[in-house]
């Protein structure tokens, strides 16, 4: 990316600040234009995860604490 800006500066005979600002303006203008190829907005897929495997929040906390302790002990070895 830096090499492309250096090349543009050499071609246009401009400074770094001007090239960066021009590139930002061009990119922002392009981003604000609707995409002609887009047909509909992308939607993230969803799924039903089923029933909860841990229903007791305190049991989950204990389980995570035990996991943290195990990791800490393995890290010391």
Backbone bond lengths (Angstrom), bond angles and torsions (degrees), N, CA, C in turn:
res aa  C-N    CA-C-N  psi(-1)  N-CA   C-N-CA  omega(-1)  CA-C   N-CA-C  phi
1 X - - - 1.440 - - 1.521 110.28 -
2 X 1.321 117.28 -43.73 1.461 120.55 179.65 1.518 110.37 -64.12
3 X 1.342 117.25 -37.43 1.461 120.51 179.36 1.523 110.74 -65.00
4 X 1.328 117.02 -36.02 1.467 120.71 178.67 1.524 110.52 -66.09
5 X 1.321 117.39 -38.30 1.471 120.60 178.63 1.524 110.07 -68.54
6 X 1.327 117.65 -40.33 1.464 120.88 177.57 1.527 109.72 -61.58
7 X 1.324 116.40 -42.05 1.469 121.01 178.70 1.526 111.00 -62.95
8 X 1.335 116.59 -44.92 1.478 120.62 178.59 1.528 110.81 -62.03
9 X 1.321 116.65 -40.55 1.472 120.06 178.94 1.514 110.56 -61.43
10 X 1.330 116.31 -42.16 1.462 120.42 -179.87 1.530 110.70 -66.77
11 X 1.329 116.86 -40.79 1.464 120.69 -179.73 1.519 112.09 -67.45
12 X 1.326 116.88 -40.85 1.468 120.97 -175.19 1.524 113.29 -94.69
13 X 1.314 116.91 -13.95 1.464 119.94 -177.56 1.517 112.61 65.96
14 X 1.346 116.23 36.92 1.462 121.35 -177.64 1.516 110.58 -115.15
15 X 1.306 115.70 171.70 1.456 121.79 179.17 1.522 111.82 -87.63
16 X 1.305 114.89 168.60 1.467 121.40 -179.27 1.524 111.39 -61.25
17 X 1.319 116.83 -46.42 1.465 120.75 -178.10 1.528 110.98 -57.77
18 X 1.332 116.47 -44.90 1.468 119.95 -178.02 1.529 110.93 -65.17
19 X 1.322 117.27 -44.00 1.466 120.13 -179.79 1.529 111.61 -63.53
20 X 1.307 116.68 -44.25 1.472 119.81 -179.95 1.528 110.03 -63.45
21 X 1.326 117.31 -44.28 1.464 120.26 178.63 1.525 111.55 -63.14
22 X 1.336 117.76 -42.25 1.468 120.47 178.26 1.524 111.08 -62.54
23 X 1.324 116.43 -42.87 1.466 119.60 178.50 1.518 111.96 -64.22
24 X 1.328 116.31 -39.73 1.473 119.71 177.41 1.522 111.14 -64.33
25 X 1.330 116.66 -44.87 1.471 119.77 179.03 1.529 111.18 -60.64
26 X 1.324 116.52 -44.58 1.462 120.59 179.86 1.527 110.86 -62.80
27 X 1.320 116.47 -45.28 1.463 120.07 179.98 1.514 112.72 -64.68
28 X 1.324 117.29 -42.03 1.464 120.11 179.19 1.514 111.56 -67.13
29 X 1.328 117.35 -38.07 1.468 120.51 177.98 1.522 110.19 -64.54
30 X 1.339 116.71 -41.83 1.463 120.38 179.48 1.526 111.09 -66.79
31 X 1.322 116.80 -36.56 1.463 120.50 -178.96 1.521 111.96 -69.21
32 X 1.320 116.96 -28.14 1.464 119.34 -178.13 1.523 112.48 -84.40
33 X 1.332 117.28 -10.86 1.460 121.11 178.06 1.525 109.58 -84.09
34 X 1.337 117.20 138.78 1.464 118.45 177.35 1.528 110.03 -67.11
35 X 1.312 115.80 143.65 1.458 121.72 -179.83 1.521 108.98 -76.49
36 X 1.317 117.02 122.59 1.458 121.46 -177.83 1.529 111.29 -67.28
37 X 1.339 118.56 -25.63 1.462 121.80 -177.76 1.528 112.71 -87.54
38 X 1.325 116.75 -13.47 1.468 119.90 -178.23 1.524 109.77 -75.05
39 X 1.326 115.31 129.62 1.457 119.40 179.80 1.522 111.31 -98.03
40 X 1.310 116.20 -40.37 1.462 120.10 178.34 1.524 108.13 -153.69
41 X 1.321 117.67 157.00 1.463 119.46 -179.44 1.530 111.34 -65.93
42 X 1.323 115.08 148.32 1.461 120.72 179.05 1.521 109.52 -71.89
43 X 1.305 115.70 137.66 1.462 120.92 177.62 1.518 108.67 -120.56
44 X 1.327 115.77 129.73 1.452 120.40 179.30 1.522 110.51 -68.27
45 X 1.321 117.22 138.05 1.461 118.85 177.11 1.524 110.73 -68.81
46 X 1.297 116.07 146.79 1.468 121.56 178.68 1.530 108.75 -124.00
47 X 1.301 115.93 161.58 1.452 120.98 177.84 1.515 109.22 -152.14
48 X 1.322 115.61 160.80 1.462 121.78 176.46 1.522 107.87 -91.91
49 X 1.333 118.15 114.79 1.459 119.53 -177.30 1.527 113.53 -74.56
50 X 1.312 117.88 -5.82 1.459 120.23 -179.47 1.523 111.14 85.46
51 X 1.306 115.55 -163.82 1.459 119.50 -177.11 1.522 110.26 -76.14
52 X 1.301 115.14 155.28 1.463 120.55 179.52 1.518 109.72 -71.28
53 X 1.327 116.61 136.01 1.463 120.41 179.35 1.527 111.36 -81.59
54 X 1.333 116.43 -28.03 1.462 121.02 177.01 1.525 106.53 -120.09
55 X 1.315 115.58 113.59 1.462 119.39 -177.04 1.521 113.08 -99.96
56 X 1.326 116.56 -15.37 1.453 121.34 -179.66 1.532 108.94 -99.58
57 X 1.338 118.32 112.06 1.470 119.54 -177.10 1.528 112.99 -61.65
58 X 1.325 117.60 -29.97 1.471 119.93 178.68 1.526 110.82 -70.33
59 X 1.322 116.43 -35.75 1.466 120.01 177.35 1.527 109.65 -66.33
60 X 1.312 116.48 -38.40 1.461 120.64 177.97 1.528 110.16 -65.00
61 X 1.312 117.10 -42.32 1.462 121.19 177.97 1.522 110.75 -61.35
62 X 1.331 116.92 -44.34 1.465 121.13 178.00 1.524 111.11 -61.97
63 X 1.326 116.80 -41.92 1.450 121.34 179.82 1.531 111.02 -62.61
64 X 1.324 117.01 -44.03 1.465 120.83 178.88 1.521 111.66 -67.38
65 X 1.324 117.22 -37.85 1.465 120.62 176.54 1.526 110.72 -62.74
66 X 1.328 116.56 -42.40 1.468 120.34 178.19 1.526 110.61 -61.93
67 X 1.316 116.53 -40.94 1.469 120.98 178.96 1.529 110.29 -63.67
68 X 1.328 116.92 -42.42 1.471 120.59 177.52 1.515 110.55 -61.59
69 X 1.334 117.53 -42.87 1.459 121.34 179.37 1.528 110.24 -62.40
70 X 1.334 117.13 -43.42 1.469 120.77 179.29 1.527 111.06 -61.62
71 X 1.315 117.40 -43.00 1.463 120.74 178.80 1.530 111.45 -63.42
72 X 1.327 116.20 -40.89 1.463 120.33 -179.77 1.528 110.75 -64.12
73 X 1.317 116.42 -41.35 1.460 120.60 179.71 1.532 111.32 -67.42
74 X 1.320 117.61 -39.42 1.467 120.34 178.14 1.514 110.99 -67.64
75 X 1.327 117.44 -31.64 1.452 121.78 -179.66 1.520 112.51 -70.10
76 X 1.313 117.57 -26.56 1.475 122.08 -178.73 1.520 111.89 -80.51
77 X 1.311 117.00 -21.71 1.479 120.45 -176.08 1.498 111.43 -74.34
